[in-house]
Every structure is written in structure tokens, then in C-alpha cells.
Amino acid sequence: AKKWINIRKSYGNFYKVPRNQTKLTIMLEKLGMNYDGRPHSGLDDSKNIARIAIRMLQDGCELRVNEKMHAGQLMTVSSSAPLEGAPAPQMPRYRN
């Protein structure tokens, strides 16, 4: 793969949260989700990242390639048109 979507970067930009709030467990928590599976299992981490991506799409995020490799160097891919973000995710409120 030479181009990809870094979900941590997309999450931080979309929900307007600092990088220290883009760890997998924190992103899930802020979206009101529990971690499914075993932590640090590649398959389980991937499934949880996919759940975050689905939620971001439901919230109106337009996921775009935001990183690439060029001549062996990691590069950020900037968007030519800024996208509107959504408010920071809130824990779901449960009715009694």
C-alpha cells in the first residue's frame, strides 16, 4: 500500500480533538463503544477501527486518503477542500 487513511488522524480532524485523544480505546470510549476482542490482537484491533470508521461515516465524515509513502518517506496528504467537522463525540445518554 502506498496510500491509506489514517483513522486516528481523520478522527482527530473530524471531531476536533487533540492527538492524545486518538488512541483506539479512547476513541471507542468517546463514541460510546466497548472494545470487542483482545487488545493488541491485529484482527480485533482492525475490527474495532472499522467500527470507528463506520460511526464516523454515519456522523457525516468523508474519509479520504491522508497519508502516503513517497520515495521511502511517510507524507501527509492534504485535502484541497477543507471539510466541515462534527462536534466532539458525546457518550450516549440513556433514558430511565
Helices and strands as residue ranges (DSSP letters): E 3-4, H 7-15, G 19-21, H 24-30, H 42-58, E 67-70, E 73-76
